[in-house]
Amino acid sequence: MRHLRPSVDVQITTAMDPFSIAAGVVGIAAPTLHCVQVLLEDLQNIADAPNAVKALTNDLQSVDLALVSVQAVTDSQWKLLGDAVTAQSKAAITCCKTSCERFKTSLDRWTRHSTDGTLSWRDRATLGVFRQGHIKSVSEQLQNCNITLTSVASIATLHISLQQTQTAEEIKTMISTKETTVNDAIAATNDLSAEISAQLETLTLAEPDEGETDADQTATTKQVAMEKKALAESRKVLEGLLSVIQTAAANAQACQGPTVTFGSYNQGQQVGVNSGTISATFGGRG
């Protein structure tokens, strides 16, 4: 469409220490956020967009929020997450940026017959029928990116949350909840990866559909391949986060030490054998 802006290679500078851990992530997160916002604006400017395209705007908005939350992670929190998770997060964000840039290029080509935010009948058919597989792949990748980056931001604050938690039971519940969330995300990523691998094999062997050019089929195949790569990067991030959770749990348990609990009479003196720090509470008669 004529109103759509061309793709640009954006360089965004920050005042952050270039040698800090966070600077490396922000260095890719900022231009990725810009790409997401440009693509989102382009899609929103299509007044009569097909439902699949409208749904894609929701995915972009979610990734926008996730990227902002990742940018808020402090340098000290990245250090707690570790070098591996930091590097893997950068790789996952890079995949998202590349996919958005490629999709914008395809979108410009698919809507070249339209003007002023209104799709021509030819472009409407292109988006509504022939490009469903491409759009679906981008949507899945954005959804996975959102889950991954939201998990990174959530686990980044885990250590502080554990320090503020008062009881062993609260710590246990918090750790269990985080582990379940990340494990569920890993399982979903594995399932989708298997599905995408099969789809990619089919696309590689298939002939272009009627009304589809070789260039369009190549673009779709490249997008699905990018989705497969992005899923692999996300799985690495999530597995790294699971390790961070387990380490945080062990540290919290070691710092808290055992607790002595008195019986139902809540009085008198009880003696046990203990090799660590004791936290005891004495009370009067009930």
C-alpha positions in Angstrom: 0.0 0.0 0.0 1.4 3.4 -0.8 1.0 4.7 2.7 3.2 2.0 4.2 6.6 3.1 5.1 9.6 1.3 3.7 11.8 -0.9 5.9 14.7 0.9 7.4 17.7 -0.2 9.4 17.3 1.7 12.6 20.2 2.4 14.9 19.2 3.4 18.4 21.8 4.5 20.9 21.4 4.5 24.7 23.2 6.2 27.5 23.8 2.8 29.2 27.4 1.6 29.8 28.3 -0.2 26.6 30.1 -2.9 28.6 27.2 -3.8 30.8 25.2 -7.0 30.4 21.9 -5.1 30.1 23.3 -2.9 27.3 23.8 -5.8 25.0 20.2 -6.9 25.4 18.8 -3.3 25.1 21.0 -2.9 22.1 18.8 -5.4 20.2 15.6 -4.9 22.1 15.2 -1.2 21.2 15.4 -1.6 17.4 13.3 -4.7 17.6 10.6 -2.8 19.5 10.8 -0.1 16.8 10.3 -2.8 14.1 7.3 -4.2 16.0 5.7 -0.8 16.3 6.2 0.1 12.6 4.7 -3.1 11.5 1.8 -2.7 14.0 1.1 0.7 12.6 1.1 -0.5 9.1 -1.4 -3.3 9.9 -3.7 -0.9 11.9 -3.8 1.4 8.8 -5.5 -1.3 6.8 -9.0 -0.4 7.6 -10.7 -3.5 6.0 -8.0 -6.0 6.9 -8.9 -9.8 7.0 -9.4 -11.3 10.4 -6.0 -13.1 10.3 -4.3 -9.8 9.8 -6.3 -8.1 12.6 -5.4 -11.0 15.0 -1.7 -10.4 14.1 -2.0 -6.9 15.5 -2.9 -8.4 18.9 0.3 -10.5 18.8 2.4 -7.5 18.0 0.9 -5.5 20.9 1.8 -8.4 23.3 5.4 -8.6 22.0 5.6 -4.8 22.3 4.8 -5.1 26.1 7.1 -8.0 26.5 10.0 -6.1 25.0 9.3 -3.1 27.2 9.4 -5.4 30.3 12.7 -6.9 29.2 14.2 -3.5 28.7 13.3 -2.8 32.4 15.4 -5.7 33.6 18.4 -4.3 35.4 22.1 -5.1 34.9 22.2 -6.8 38.3 19.2 -9.0 37.4 20.8 -10.0 34.1 23.9 -11.1 36.1 21.7 -13.3 38.3 20.1 -14.8 35.2 23.6 -15.6 33.9 25.5 -15.2 30.7 23.8 -18.1 28.9 20.3 -16.8 29.5 21.4 -13.3 28.5 23.0 -14.5 25.2 20.0 -16.7 24.4 17.6 -13.9 25.1 19.4 -11.7 22.6 19.3 -14.4 20.0 15.5 -14.9 20.6 14.9 -11.1 20.2 17.0 -11.1 17.1 14.8 -13.8 15.5 11.8 -11.7 16.3 13.3 -8.6 14.7 14.3 -10.5 11.5 10.8 -12.0 11.2 9.1 -8.6 11.5 11.4 -7.1 8.9 10.7 -9.9 6.5 7.0 -9.8 7.0 6.9 -6.0 6.4 8.7 -6.6 3.1 6.1 -9.2 2.2 3.2 -7.1 3.3 4.4 -4.2 1.1 4.4 -6.6 -1.9 1.1 -8.1 -1.1 -0.7 -4.7 -0.8 1.0 -3.0 -3.7 -2.3 -2.6 -5.6 -4.0 -0.8 -2.6 -4.1 2.8 -1.6 -5.3 4.9 1.4 -5.7 2.0 3.8 -8.3 0.3 1.6 -7.4 -3.1 0.1 -8.1 -3.7 -3.5 -10.0 -6.9 -4.3 -6.8 -8.5 -5.6 -4.8 -7.7 -2.4 -7.7 -8.8 -0.2 -7.7 -12.2 -1.9 -4.0 -12.4 -1.5 -4.1 -11.7 2.3 -7.3 -13.5 3.0 -6.7 -16.7 1.1 -3.2 -17.2 -0.3 -1.1 -15.9 2.6 -2.7 -17.7 5.5 0.2 -20.0 6.1 2.7 -17.2 6.2 0.6 -15.1 8.5 -0.1 -18.1 10.8 3.6 -18.8 11.1 4.4 -15.1 12.0 1.6 -15.2 14.5 2.9 -18.4 16.2 6.4 -17.0 16.3 5.2 -13.7 17.9 3.1 -15.6 20.5 6.1 -17.8 21.4 8.4 -14.7 21.6 5.9 -13.1 24.0 5.8 -16.1 26.3 9.6 -16.4 26.3 10.4 -12.7 27.0 7.6 -12.4 29.6 9.2 -15.4 31.3 12.6 -13.8 31.2 11.2 -10.6 32.9 9.3 -12.6 35.5 12.3 -14.8 36.5 14.6 -11.8 36.6 12.7 -10.5 39.6 12.6 -14.0 41.3 15.5 -13.4 43.6 14.1 -10.2 45.0 10.7 -11.8 45.4 12.2 -14.7 47.4 14.0 -12.3 49.6 10.7 -10.6 50.4 8.9 -13.8 51.1 8.4 -14.6 54.8 7.7 -18.4 55.1 9.1 -21.6 53.7 5.7 -22.5 52.4 5.4 -19.2 50.5 8.8 -19.8 48.9 7.8 -23.4 48.0 4.6 -22.2 46.4 6.3 -19.4 44.4 9.1 -21.8 43.1 6.5 -24.4 42.2 4.4 -21.9 40.3 7.4 -20.6 38.3 8.6 -24.1 37.5 5.2 -25.1 36.3 4.9 -22.1 34.0 8.3 -22.6 32.4 7.9 -26.3 32.1 4.5 -25.8 30.4 6.1 -23.3 28.0 8.9 -25.8 27.2 6.4 -28.5 26.4 4.4 -26.2 24.2 7.5 -25.1 22.4 8.6 -28.8 21.8 5.1 -29.6 20.4 5.1 -26.7 18.1 8.6 -27.4 16.9 7.6 -30.9 15.8 4.7 -29.5 13.9 6.8 -26.8 12.2 9.4 -29.3 11.2 6.8 -31.4 9.4 5.3 -28.3 7.8 8.7 -27.1 6.6 9.4 -30.5 5.0 6.0 -30.3 3.2 6.7 -26.7 2.0 10.1 -27.7 0.6 8.6 -30.4 -1.6 5.3 -28.6 -2.6 4.6 -26.7 -5.8 3.3 -23.1 -5.5 -0.5 -22.8 -5.1 -2.6 -21.3 -7.9 -2.1 -17.5 -7.7 1.1 -17.9 -5.7 4.5 -16.9 -7.2 7.7 -18.7 -6.6 8.9 -15.6 -4.6 5.8 -15.8 -2.4 6.4 -19.5 -1.7 10.0 -18.9 -1.0 9.1 -16.1 1.5 6.7 -18.4 3.3 9.3 -21.2 3.4 11.8 -18.8 4.8 9.3 -17.6 7.5 8.6 -21.1 8.6 12.3 -21.9 8.8 12.7 -18.7 10.8 9.9 -19.8 13.1 11.7 -23.2 13.6 14.9 -21.3 14.5 13.1 -19.0 16.8 11.5 -21.9 18.7 14.9 -23.5 19.2 16.2 -20.2 20.6 13.2 -19.9 22.9 13.6 -23.4 24.2 17.2 -22.6 25.1 16.1 -19.5 27.0 13.3 -21.4 28.9 15.7 -24.3 29.8 18.1 -21.7 31.1 15.4 -20.0 33.1 14.4 -23.4 34.6 18.0 -23.8 35.8 17.9 -20.3 37.3 14.7 -21.1 39.2 16.2 -24.3 40.7 19.4 -22.5 41.8 17.3 -19.7 43.4 15.2 -22.3 45.2 18.3 -24.0 46.6 19.8 -20.7 47.7 16.6 -19.6 49.4 16.4 -22.9 51.3 20.0 -22.7 52.4 19.5 -19.1 53.6 16.3 -19.7 55.5 17.6 -22.7 57.6 15.4 -25.2 59.5 12.5 -24.1 61.7 11.5 -25.6 65.0 7.7 -25.9 65.5 6.1 -26.5 68.9 3.2 -28.8 69.5 -0.4 -28.0 69.9 0.0 -27.0 73.5 2.2 -24.1 72.5 4.1 -24.2 75.8 7.0 -25.8 77.7 10.4 -26.8 76.3 11.1 -29.2 73.4 14.6 -30.4 72.4 15.7 -31.8 69.1 18.9 -32.4 67.2 19.9 -29.7 64.7 23.0 -28.9 62.8 22.0 -25.5 61.3 20.6 -22.2 62.4 17.4 -22.5 64.5 14.4 -20.2 64.1 12.1 -20.7 67.1 9.0 -19.0 68.3 7.8 -19.2 71.9 4.3 -18.5 73.0 2.2 -18.5 76.1 -0.6 -20.8 77.2 -3.5 -21.0 74.9 
